[in-house]
């Protein structure tokens, strides 16, 4: 403690005191890299929570003081508060979790994208082999704002183009064929045969608790064994009461002969009628007037290939706003505040101009793509007006927003300019919602570690308040699809503007940045940069940052 009885670190006007040490410009330049060095040289390095720091390390005039009171979760969950030294670490010296993930993942040379509907697109950033981060963008149901919806981990897999369907051409043994399209045999050793042109096929069959096992040979070579018992059919291959079972892919394109032989009971799933009673089910449309593909023996695949994503698990929460959310009303109007953009089905944001680009190509056809397209970037450029439904002819705000998807993640930059005096009851910028089952803990770049598993609607204040520029959710140790090694990160850009350092009308009771344990479906970080604030005509608010999903082995041990 100094002579005033405080924990303030003293400087001599030539350096910045951190963790009891005096950091000169030379030391800072040596540890901060080019961006941080530029900030120090220009005298604009940030001391988190205290606004821009002067070159002598003193807080700028009007900056808000922050004590290290520390906060515990209202649920009583254990948290690790940053130390005093961590709290005083300048932003330029804090870890950037987005950059950390980029350094530990592949740098994708090719991204992928597809149109999924009217002003709806998805972008895919590969980060490890076929694994990728899948980001969805979609306009609100009732207004026009196109938002970052959600983020998932997916696998991009090669898919062969469908090439028709066939029925079996011949059979041996004893069969029952009176219930088309569901033929069956109970005779072990019975066979059916067909030929096809293409590179592979799926076998289709009725399924119930009486189903038995077929073995398949293509051109005389055994390729697969398929059980038609209902308990053996994966959910992804079940169509109500019949199975669509992949048997073989990637054959040389040409004519192939298939022989299927009934093997009898499934040793893992006994038939409901007792041993030796299983049925070898197979679809066959030969006795039907119409030959719909779903009723035929095999779905065929040709030589054409495409990439299709298969989602493994959700990470960033869908529908929950991320870019900004402002609860506003015209000042002095007496109208109830409404959210910009849309909340609870109340439209408030309307397009002046909206453009979506895949590289340099503007998307104008919203017909959903059947496959993904290779791209280098996806960009969404929006100019909008914010309106109050109680006074729609007098807009509240001009809203400009740009999303850019690249190998570096999903970056967003928003600017709101008020066109008339408004009262902002509450407002947030660069929110960070994550899918509840994914989250275990939240790490902050100021050294905080917070439990993220409560589901009771409670809140946890950040001990470091608004001093962290980067945040990361980690999963823990469970999961079979790579969840334990997956991290979802957000880094705030231009933190002084995004968090409104030194300005009035931010959250007063509790920390400006806080974590909501919404329910079982979501944990959400809120930077509450507005509270009961009246903004003047012409006043602006800007928010920006980057989201990134990637892998970091041992993430739970390394980050929290």
Secondary structure, DSSP 8 states (H G I E B T S, - for coil): --TTSS------SSEEEETTEEEEHHHHHHHHHHHHHHHHHTT--BBTTS-BB-TTS-B-TT-----------TT---EE---HHHHT-BGGGS--HHHHHHHTS---S-EEEEEEETTEEEEEEEEETTEEEEEEEEE-SSS--EEEEEEEEEEEEEEEEEEEEE---EEES--B-SSTTEEEE--TT-EEEEEEEESEEEEEEE-BTTB-EEEEEETTEEEEEEE-BGGGS-GGGEETTEEEEEEE----SEEEEEEEEEEESBTTB--TT-TT--BEEEE--TTSSS--GGGSSEEEEEEEEEEEEEEEEEEE-SSS--SEEEEEEETTS----EEES-BTTB--EEEEEEEEEETTEE-------SS-EEES-EEEEEEEEE--TTSTTS--EEEEEEEEEETTEEEEEEEEEESS-EEEEEEEES-EEEETTT-SEEEETTS-EEE----SS-EEE-TTTT--SEEEEE--S--SSSGGGEEEEEEEESHHHHTTTT-SSS--SS-SEEEEEEETTEEEEEEEEEEEEEE-TT-EEEEEEEEEEEE-TTHHHHH-
